[in-house]
Amino acid sequence: MSHTPPFQPLVTALQLGQLLKAARKRGRLTQAEVAARLGLSQNRVSYLEQHPDQLSFKQLLGWCTAVGLELRLGERERERLESTNKTEW
């Protein structure tokens, strides 16, 4: 039985990379398996886990599908917005 984490708000690209890597590992997928599903090389998947700001939106959607993530967008809660430093990618 696998543990499903709650929804994770993302503020930085680094957080995205960590989330994608964690989801891949939780699904017991190798970088090579994710790469095959995305039509990329294993080296590229490794690079993108470390540099998620280089992901195209199309790659991000495919990656989410490959590792069992769902991408959702929504308005931030006011308290979080006020307490979070503004970070640009």
C-alpha positions in Angstrom: 0.0 0.0 0.0 1.6 3.3 -1.0 1.3 6.5 0.8 -0.3 9.3 -1.2 1.1 12.7 -0.1 -1.3 15.7 0.1 -1.3 18.4 -2.5 2.0 20.3 -2.5 2.0 24.0 -3.2 5.1 25.0 -5.3 6.9 28.3 -5.0 10.2 27.5 -6.6 11.6 25.5 -9.5 13.7 23.5 -7.1 10.6 22.4 -5.2 9.2 21.1 -8.6 12.4 19.1 -9.2 12.3 17.5 -5.8 8.6 16.7 -6.2 9.1 15.1 -9.6 12.0 13.0 -8.3 10.1 11.9 -5.2 7.1 10.9 -7.2 9.3 8.9 -9.6 10.9 7.1 -6.7 7.6 6.5 -5.0 6.4 4.9 -8.2 9.5 2.8 -8.3 10.4 4.1 -11.7 14.0 4.6 -12.9 15.1 7.7 -14.8 15.4 5.5 -17.8 11.7 4.4 -17.5 10.5 7.9 -17.2 12.7 8.9 -20.1 11.2 6.2 -22.3 7.7 7.4 -21.5 8.6 11.0 -22.3 10.7 10.2 -25.4 13.9 11.6 -23.8 17.2 10.2 -22.8 18.0 9.1 -19.2 20.6 11.8 -19.1 18.0 14.4 -20.0 15.7 13.2 -17.2 18.5 13.4 -14.7 19.3 16.9 -15.9 15.7 18.0 -15.7 15.3 16.7 -12.1 18.2 19.0 -11.2 17.1 21.9 -13.5 13.3 21.8 -13.6 13.1 25.4 -14.8 14.3 23.9 -18.2 11.1 21.7 -18.5 8.7 22.6 -21.2 5.1 22.7 -20.2 4.4 19.7 -22.5 7.2 17.8 -20.8 5.9 18.7 -17.3 2.4 17.4 -18.2 3.9 14.2 -19.6 6.1 13.7 -16.6 3.1 14.2 -14.3 1.2 11.5 -16.2 4.3 9.1 -16.1 4.7 9.3 -12.3 1.1 9.6 -11.3 0.9 13.2 -10.4 -2.0 15.6 -11.1 -1.2 19.2 -12.0 -3.6 21.7 -10.5 -3.6 25.5 -10.5 -5.5 27.8 -8.2 -5.4 31.0 -6.2 -3.1 31.1 -3.2 -4.5 31.4 0.2 -4.0 34.9 1.5 -1.9 34.0 4.6 0.5 31.9 2.5 0.8 34.6 -0.1 1.7 37.2 2.5 4.2 35.0 4.4 5.9 33.6 1.3 8.8 35.5 -0.2 8.2 36.3 -3.9 10.5 34.1 -6.0 10.8 34.4 -9.7 11.8 31.5 -11.8 
